[in-house]
């Protein structure tokens, strides 16, 4: 299967007309039809049913073209990234996190790193789930994680980054937004958003509050859904400080509890690049200097 055949197949699926698809791709119709036939012979099933009116995707063809479209988009991105990389850089360091704000000082670290290593590219990756699994399969060089997630995992180095507390998130017009510290009793008679993949420390706090019998709760699928519910006035929620995007849309008030999160960066034990060490050191220094920064 060639990339040209892939493009022909995707275009025919879009137009369902051999003449128009061939014209759009600046090729003769006989050549176009021949390539589609070769592709069908290679995959071993009919992708398009032909008729006097044009072409219709078969059920198998519909599924196949969906796969081809995704594959073509991935290939396009890979080529573009390769072109960018080859033009300016000789090495790449990828860092994976669940959301951009998890490593709040990443943009500043990238700026500082570029000044000393202009030929090394820092590539952020975002995976809300399974970031650690991808890292262990060598899909990234660095992964942001909670220290509790790293126990008994061989072949990794752990770099302590910062400790993050638990915060109450509320609308800015909520009376709780005027407080400097939230206690358990402040939440009585309120609706608390829970769930959405909360880490164990946060779940422990949520269960303790629910167990008091003095609050109601509402299950929310994920963090973005929770924030939407809070913005809509359906309730309030507790969240780790490392999810704070500092946009000012919500009030984030520290919650009085003993639980916290030890946030770390993990690298592969056999990755001893000096550039990787420099980048980790820059990030650690930025967090160390941010004494008054809410985390």
C-alpha distance (Angstrom), angle and dihedral (degrees) to the residues before:
residue distance angle dihedral
X1 . . .
X2 3.80 . .
X3 3.79 128.1 .
X4 3.81 87.1 -116.8
X5 3.82 90.4 58.0
X6 3.79 89.7 48.2
X7 3.81 90.7 52.7
X8 3.81 91.2 47.1
X9 3.80 91.9 50.5
X10 3.82 93.7 48.4
X11 3.80 92.2 48.0
X12 3.80 93.0 48.6
X13 3.80 90.0 49.6
X14 3.80 87.8 53.3
X15 3.81 97.9 47.4
X16 3.83 101.2 25.2
X17 3.78 85.9 -151.7
X18 3.84 123.1 102.9
X19 3.81 95.6 -155.8
X20 3.79 95.0 47.9
X21 3.82 93.7 43.6
X22 3.81 91.4 49.9
X23 3.80 90.9 47.9
X24 3.80 92.0 49.2
X25 3.80 90.2 53.7
X26 3.84 94.3 43.3
X27 3.79 96.2 -118.8
X28 3.78 133.1 118.6
X29 3.80 117.1 -95.9
X30 3.85 94.3 -121.1
X31 3.80 90.6 53.6
X32 3.79 90.8 45.8
X33 3.83 93.7 49.2
X34 3.81 91.3 46.2
X35 3.80 92.1 54.4
X36 3.80 92.0 48.9
X37 3.82 89.4 51.1
X38 3.81 91.6 49.5
X39 3.80 89.8 51.2
X40 3.80 92.2 51.2
X41 3.80 90.5 49.2
X42 3.80 90.2 51.7
X43 3.82 96.3 49.7
X44 3.80 92.7 41.2
X45 3.80 101.0 -129.3
X46 3.79 139.9 77.7
X47 3.79 112.8 -93.9
X48 3.82 97.4 178.4
X49 3.78 131.8 30.4
X50 3.83 108.5 -142.2
X51 3.78 123.8 -139.7
X52 3.76 138.7 159.4
X53 3.79 88.6 -94.7
X54 3.81 94.9 53.7
X55 3.80 131.3 -94.0
X56 3.79 137.4 -32.1
X57 3.78 125.3 -162.3
X58 3.79 116.2 -116.5
X59 3.84 116.5 -135.4
X60 3.81 88.9 -103.8
X61 3.79 89.0 46.4
X62 3.79 92.6 53.0
X63 3.80 91.3 54.9
X64 3.80 92.3 43.5
X65 3.80 95.2 50.2
X66 3.80 90.2 50.2
X67 3.78 88.5 55.8
X68 3.81 91.8 46.4
X69 3.81 92.2 51.1
X70 3.80 91.4 53.2
X71 3.80 91.4 45.3
X72 3.82 91.9 49.5
X73 3.80 91.5 50.6
X74 3.80 91.2 50.1
X75 3.79 90.3 48.6
X76 3.80 91.1 49.8
X77 3.81 91.3 51.6
X78 3.79 91.5 47.0
X79 3.81 91.5 51.4
X80 3.81 91.9 47.9
X81 3.80 91.7 48.7
X82 3.78 90.2 47.7
X83 3.79 91.3 50.9
X84 3.81 91.3 49.4
X85 3.78 91.5 46.9
X86 3.80 97.7 46.7
X87 3.79 91.7 49.0
X88 3.81 96.9 57.5
X89 3.79 115.1 3.3
X90 3.79 141.2 64.0
X91 3.81 97.8 -170.8
X92 3.81 140.4 22.6
X93 3.81 134.3 -148.0
X94 3.80 116.0 -166.4
X95 3.79 122.5 -160.5
X96 3.81 121.8 -166.3
X97 3.82 125.6 -155.7
X98 3.78 136.2 158.2
X99 3.82 96.1 -118.0
X100 3.79 134.3 4.4
X101 3.79 95.2 -109.7
X102 3.83 93.9 54.4
X103 3.81 88.1 86.5
X104 3.79 96.2 33.9
X105 3.81 95.7 178.1
X106 3.81 94.1 49.9
X107 3.85 95.3 106.5
X108 3.82 91.3 51.3
X109 3.82 90.7 45.7
X110 3.81 89.4 51.7
X111 3.82 90.6 51.6
X112 3.80 93.0 49.5
X113 3.80 92.4 44.3
X114 3.82 92.0 50.9
X115 3.79 89.8 58.2
X116 3.83 92.3 60.5
X117 3.82 99.0 29.4
X118 3.83 107.2 29.4
X119 3.80 91.5 161.9
X120 3.83 96.0 57.2
X121 3.80 118.6 83.2
X122 3.82 121.8 -144.0
X123 3.82 109.0 -151.2
X124 3.83 118.4 -166.3
X125 3.80 116.7 -150.6
X126 3.80 125.1 -168.0
X127 3.79 123.7 -151.4
X128 3.79 116.0 157.0
X129 3.80 89.1 -165.1
X130 3.81 135.0 27.2
X131 3.79 94.8 18.6
X132 3.80 91.3 138.9
X133 3.81 91.9 49.6
X134 3.79 90.6 52.1
X135 3.80 91.1 47.7
X136 3.82 91.5 52.2
X137 3.81 88.0 51.9
X138 3.84 88.1 55.3
X139 3.79 94.9 -108.9
X140 3.82 90.0 131.7
X141 3.80 137.8 23.1
X142 3.82 95.9 -141.4
X143 3.78 131.2 25.9
X144 3.79 128.9 -168.5
X145 3.80 109.9 -133.8
X146 3.77 145.0 155.7
X147 3.78 111.4 -102.0
X148 3.79 91.2 -121.6
X149 3.82 88.4 63.0
X150 3.80 92.3 58.5
X151 3.80 99.8 59.3
X152 3.79 116.2 125.9
X153 3.79 93.7 1.0
X154 3.81 109.0 136.5
X155 3.79 127.3 -147.4
X156 3.81 97.7 30.8
X157 3.79 135.0 110.0
X158 3.79 118.3 -141.0
X159 3.80 120.8 -146.3
X160 3.81 115.8 -167.7
X161 3.80 109.3 -132.6
X162 3.83 111.8 168.2
X163 3.78 145.0 -40.5
X164 3.77 117.1 -110.6
X165 3.78 126.8 -157.6
X166 3.79 132.6 -150.1
X167 3.79 118.2 -96.4
X168 3.77 136.2 -169.2
X169 3.80 113.2 -124.6
X170 3.78 115.9 -152.5
X171 3.78 139.7 154.3
X172 3.79 112.4 -85.9
X173 3.81 90.3 -117.5
X174 3.82 91.6 54.6
X175 3.86 112.8 110.6
X176 3.82 88.3 -127.6
X177 3.80 89.0 63.5
X178 3.82 88.9 73.2
X179 3.81 93.1 62.5
X180 3.81 125.3 93.3
X181 3.82 94.1 -152.2
X182 3.79 130.2 22.8
X183 3.80 121.2 -144.4
X184 3.78 129.5 -167.1
X185 3.79 93.1 -101.9
X186 3.83 90.4 56.3
X187 3.80 87.9 67.5
X188 3.80 97.4 53.0
X189 3.79 113.4 121.5
X190 3.81 90.8 16.1
X191 3.83 131.0 112.8
X192 3.79 113.6 -114.4
X193 3.80 122.6 -157.8
X194 3.81 109.6 -136.7
X195 3.81 139.0 174.4
X196 3.78 123.6 33.9
X197 3.79 96.8 131.7
X198 3.80 96.0 -51.7
X199 3.84 113.0 -175.2
X200 3.84 116.7 -113.5
X201 3.82 95.9 -99.0
X202 3.79 91.2 54.4
X203 3.81 92.4 44.1
X204 3.81 88.9 54.6
X205 3.81 90.5 55.9
X206 3.80 92.4 44.9
X207 3.82 92.3 50.7
X208 3.80 90.9 48.3
X209 3.79 91.3 52.9
X210 3.81 94.0 45.0
X211 3.79 89.4 47.6
X212 3.81 90.3 59.5
X213 3.80 88.4 71.6
X214 3.79 88.8 -140.8
X215 3.78 99.7 101.4
X216 3.77 135.3 51.8
X217 3.77 121.6 -134.9
X218 3.77 138.2 -152.2
X219 3.82 124.5 -156.8
X220 3.79 113.3 -125.9
X221 3.81 124.0 -169.4
X222 3.81 100.7 -137.7
X223 3.79 143.4 -17.0
X224 3.82 95.6 -85.0
X225 3.81 91.3 49.7
X226 3.80 89.3 48.5
X227 3.81 92.2 52.7
X228 3.80 89.9 48.8
X229 3.80 89.7 52.7
X230 3.81 91.3 48.4
X231 3.81 90.8 49.5
X232 3.82 88.8 50.6
X233 3.80 90.6 54.8
X234 3.81 95.0 -113.4
X235 3.78 93.2 128.8
X236 3.78 147.1 -58.7
X237 3.79 131.8 -85.9
X238 3.77 144.6 -157.9
X239 3.79 119.9 -127.5
X240 3.81 141.7 168.0
X241 3.78 113.0 -91.5
X242 3.79 92.0 -124.5
X243 3.82 88.9 72.5
X244 3.81 92.4 61.0
X245 3.80 109.2 116.4
X246 3.85 91.3 -168.9
X247 3.80 89.9 -135.5
X248 3.81 92.6 135.7
X249 3.80 93.2 -125.9
X250 3.81 92.5 117.7
X251 3.77 136.6 28.7
X252 3.82 112.2 -112.2
X253 3.81 109.5 -163.0
X254 3.83 123.2 -179.6
X255 3.81 113.1 -107.6
X256 3.79 117.4 -138.5
X257 3.81 105.7 -120.7
X258 3.80 139.8 114.6
X259 3.81 94.9 -121.5
X260 3.80 120.3 100.6
X261 3.79 140.5 155.3
X262 3.78 126.5 -111.1
X263 3.79 104.0 -146.7
X264 3.79 117.9 -157.3
X265 3.76 142.7 170.2
X266 3.80 118.8 -129.3
X267 3.78 125.7 -153.6
X268 3.79 131.4 179.0
X269 3.80 112.8 -89.6
X270 3.79 92.5 -131.2
X271 3.82 94.3 50.5
X272 3.79 102.7 97.7
X273 3.80 99.6 160.6
X274 3.79 112.5 149.6
X275 3.82 88.8 -141.8
X276 3.81 90.5 57.8
X277 3.80 90.5 51.7
X278 3.81 90.9 49.0
X279 3.80 92.0 52.1
X280 3.82 93.2 48.5
X281 3.82 90.2 48.2
X282 3.82 91.6 52.1
X283 3.81 91.4 52.4
X284 3.81 93.0 46.8
X285 3.81 91.2 49.5
X286 3.81 92.3 50.8
X287 3.80 91.6 53.0
X288 3.80 92.6 43.9
X289 3.81 90.6 54.1
X290 3.82 92.9 47.7
X291 3.80 93.6 82.1
X292 3.81 95.8 150.3
X293 3.80 95.4 37.3
X294 3.84 112.9 114.8
X295 3.81 110.5 -119.0
